[in-house]
C-alpha cells in the first residue's frame, strides 16, 4: 500500500489550535468586550499561546521552532512547489505558515496586554488609544484568521495536499490522483 498519508500534528498541537480558534470566535463574535467572560477567555487565549511557544521551543516534532526556516530560499522553494502542484506531505508548516503563526501569536499577545491595561490599570482604563490598539489588533487577527483559512484551502488545492484534514485527524494526505 503506497504511503500517501503522514502523521503531522499530534493531539496536543491540534487541541491548542482549536482552543485558540474557539477562543477567538467567542471573543470576537459573541461576548461583550467589556464583560468578565471576555477577559477570562482573553487570558486563556494568551495562556494557550504561551504554552504553544514553550512547546515549540522544547519539542523535536514538526511543531518545533527548530523547523522554522524563513530564508528567501525557503520561500522560493515553497512557491516552486506550489507552481509545480507538488507540496511535500511530510513537512509541517511552510515559511508563509510559520510567518502567519508568529503574527497571530503576536496579535493574541497584543490583545491580552492591551485588554489588561484597559481593564486593570488606572492609567489606561478607558483610554481611547488603548481601545484603538485593542480593536485594531482584534480586527487584524480577524483578517489573519480569514487569510489562514483561505490559504489552507488554496495551498492545499494547488499543492495537491489535504492540509485541512491534518488539524482534524493529525494525518496529512496527498490529493494526488496517482493512487
Order of alpha helices (4+ residues) and beta strands (2+ residues): beta-alpha-alpha-alpha-alpha-alpha-beta-alpha-beta
